[in-house]
Each structure stands twice: as C-alpha cells, then as structure tokens.
Amino acid sequence: MAGSTSYGFSSLPIARQVGLLVGLAASGALIAWLALMIWEPDYTSLYSGLEAKDTTEVVAALQAATIPYKLDQATGAVLVPPSRVHEARLKLASQGLPKGTGVGVESLQEEQSFGTSQFVESARYHHAMETELSRTISTMRNVKSVRVHLAIPKRSVFVRNRENPSASVALNLYGGRTMEQGQVNAIIHLVASSISNLSTENITVVDQTGRLLSSGGIDSNVAMTAKQYEYNRQVESDYSRRIEHLLEPIVGTGKVRATVNAEIDFTEEESTEELFSPNQKAIRSEQASESSSRSAMQGEGIPGALSNQPPAGGVLVEGAGAVAADSMEGAQSGNSSKNTVRNYELDKTIRHKRQGTGIVKRLSVGVLIDDQVKVAQGGGEQRTPWTDDEIKRFTTLIEQTIGFDQQRGDRVNIINASFSPEVALEELPEPGLMEQPWIRNLGKQLLAGIIILVLIFTVLRPTAKKLANYQPPAPLLAGPGGGEAGAGGAMGQLEHKTAAIPMPGADDSKVEFAKSMVDHDAGRVANVVKDWIGNEAS
C-alpha cells in the first residue's frame, strides 16, 4: 500500500491558485471599502476660500495636531470631523492661522532693524492700514474678498502745495450677489473716516466686473437727482405706512392700501431784506450853540473925558421902588444868538432768509379700503360697504395724520371696494420617511452589510470549504506489490493534473473505485483506455 499523503493549497494547479488568490484579495478589498464607507465619519467645512499659502499652513498644523482632515477637490475647502471643528479652530488660532490675504497691524509689532528708513516705515504703515480696511470690509455679507489701495501724499509745510489723499476699493462679490447703494455709501464713509483729510469724493469703489459702484465719477447734478429721488420715495413710503398702520386696526389687517404722491421742493433760496419805517423817527445826534453880549454902564468905552462921565440921576415915580424906564435902558442894552442842529434816523430792519431744501409742496393721497366682512347667520361671509359717515371719519383721520393743508393743495381720496379673496398658500409637504437623513444612513449601512454577507457566503466560504475538502486523484492501476500495470508501465496510472490518485486497499471494491474515477474525470479515463487499446493492437 502507498503511504499516507497530506494535501492542501499547494497541491492545486498554478492557474487555479492565482485565481483563488485574486478572488480572495478582491473580496477582502471590497469588504474593507464597504466597512470604511459605513463607519467613516462625515466631514464638515473648517475653512473655505483660503489662499494656497494659508491652506498649506493649515494642513501642516492639522497634521502636527493629529487631527484627520480632507481637502475638497472642487472648492479647495479644508474638511474635518464635526466633533473636532472647535478643537481645530482653537489650535489654529493659537498659531495665528489662517493669516488671510496679508499682514495688518501685526507687522508693526515686529522688531524693527536699526537701519530701517522712514520711507520703509511709512510704506509698512500704509500697507497695514490697507490690510485692516480690507479685513473690515470683508466681514460684510455679500463681499467675498476685497482689496484697498490708499494714495496718501507726503505732507508739505506749504498750504498751496498740499495734496488731498485718495483711495480705491475693489470688491469681489459672491456669485449672484449685488451691493446696494446704502452698503456702498457705508464703505465709502468707513474708508473716509479711517484716513485723515480723506473726503468721500476721492474714494472709488468697483466690483470684480469693473462696474463703478460709487458716485464719485458721476456728474454732481445726476448724483444729487438720485439722492432727491430716493428721499422723495422715502417720504412717500413713510406716509403710506403711517396711514395703513392707522386704519388696519379698524378695517382689518391687509384690507387697506394707501399710496401717497409727494411733491417736494428741493430749491435752495437765500434773500436779504432791508425795511424802513418812515412813521417812526429817532434822534441820531443833536448839536446846540448859544451866544449873547450886553453893556450895562455908560462908563464903558474908550477911556477919556467923554466916556468917563457919571451916570444920569434917576427919576422917581410914584410907587415904592419904581425907577424911570429911560434910566434903565442904558443899563440893559446888548445882543443874543442861539443855534441848534438835530439829525434824525429812520427805523430800518435787515432780514436774511434762507429757505431749506426738502419742503413738501403738496400731498396727494389715495386710499383703497375693503368692505366690511361679517359672519352671516348661515355661517358664510357677508360683505357690507362702509357708510359715508365712516368714510368721512377715515378722511379726517388721514388728514390729521399727514398734516393736511388746504392752502398748498393737498388732496385725500378714499375709495371703498371689494378686495379679491387671497388664495391660501399650500403648505409644503413634509419630507417622507425615505427622505429623512437617518433613513439614508441606515439604508447605506444595511446595503453595505448585505453586500458583505453575500460576499462571505457566496465567495469566501465556498472557496475556503473547497480548499479544505480537496483530494488529489490516485493512480488508476497499481499492483498489490506496488507494481505498475499496462504496456511497459508507461500508462500504468491515471494522473489528475500533477497529483496521482492512490489505488484502493485490499478490502475496497475495485469496481466502485473505477466508477468513482469515471465520475471524477471521465475524459482522462477515456484517453487512458484508448491508449491501452492502441498498445495491445500494436
């Protein structure tokens, strides 16, 4: 009898060994990929829109901190697991990452070398100011990135040689976003307030398409007209809102519509008046002069015999103390003059009047009111028009609200009409069970699990079982003593590939063995029998 022989994977042919190894490797790789897909955590965005330099530094910092990350190939965003987002941002912030498009006032904190010139320091300061302004403007909602350029001339001690600074702002907006005029004005005033002696007229704002957003290059008259139009619309909107807010508690919410047309005078006038009042006089100045001369004694005159005469004697008259008149005439002789000059001033009033802009010249108000809606006895709606007295009450309320002035031509018109019923908006259907996120995750995991089980039970398990139960074929004919049968022993045994099938023992049935060999490899048995017949015939 032949000795016992051990069989296994090494007894298989080379081609079959390679096929089994490839199948096992592919099955194992597929199972590993499915397992990673199931248990791999979802990633969320850590930072997006970073520059290439910032992305490299952030990735290096995440690798040093052993934080898993991924790079989105489409947007270049850095992704990390949701549970480690805050940890990653704190670690990056401690290292000053990401740095952004430039270095701001941080550059001023660096130590300056001894040979740094004043020009370099000034240029570094201007760059820091540009970077800080860019960072501030980038926080606005529609702005993706921004660059600011400042042109600050060197100061001169001569007033006539001084130049005003200027600035330009280039905005990079998100796709489909636009900047409102109010936001553009906010950017202009922000930059003007940050730089000394910088006026708003010297600031230019453009977007990434080259469209001018500021009104610095527009004609001043056109810009003023646009501001006047905006102010006019604002006044009209304010009046309309006040009217609707006043009438809605009475007629119902959404049942009143008000439109106001305001004519506003933006003309700016200045006038000076000088008024005189002829009936009112006032003494401005007065000058008076008075002179008199008299001679009371006859001895007066040129000294001599004629002038040195005694006075005449007095004449007594009746009555005590009476003196003759001719005796007194000589004593009271002389001249007297009096002159007075008076200057009068008329009453005068000087008035300087300046009329401001934005004065309302006339208001035209149109109000549309819906009918009264009451519940009928049958349960339906019953519409009833408002009465004339109620319309007059509404008109009075509106006139008091807008400051009605009949002299300037204000008009208020109220019309009662039935509004069309509003169509109720259909509620959005709630997402179905299959659209729930947790259902998707569960379905993905179940599908992956089923595929793994199918691979295990249809590929791996049958392959392993076949390898464990494989037996190579035994020699077809062998003598009891181990000799070979057949012509010259050349075809004395039936080989199955490279392994020989042993002959049955003495107690085995040779007929059953032959049948089993035919069932196992009928083609090879037929070739052996054919060779036997050919050898015997020769």
Buried (B, 14 or more C-beta within 10 A) or exposed (E): EEEEEEEEEEBBEEEEEEEBEEEBEEBEEBBEEBEEEBEEEEBEEBBEBBBEEBBEBBBEBBEEBEBBBEEEEEEBBBBBBEEBBEEBBEBBEEBEBBBBBBBBEEBEEEEEEEEEEEEEEEEBBBBBBBBBBBBBBBEBEBBBBBBBBBBBEEEEEEEEEEEEBBBBBBBEBEEEEEBEEEBBBBBBEBBBEBBEEBEBBBBBBBBEEEEEBBBBEEEEEEBBEEEBEEBBEEBBEEBBEBBBEBBEEBBBEEBBBBEBEBEBBBEEEEEEEEEEEEEEEEEEEEEEEEEEEEEEEBEEEEEEEEEEEEEEEEEEEEEEEEEEEEEEEEEEEEEEEEEEEEEEEEEEEEEEEEEEEEEBEBBBBBBBBBBBBEEEEEEEEEEEBBEEEBBEEBBEBBBEBBEBEEEEEBEBEBEBEEBEEEEEEEEEEEEEEEEEEEEEEEEEBEEBEEEBEEBEEEBBEEBEEEEEEBEBBBBBBBEEEEEBBBEEEEBBBBBBEEBBBBBBEEEEEEEEBBEBBBEBBEEBBEEBBEBBEEEEEE
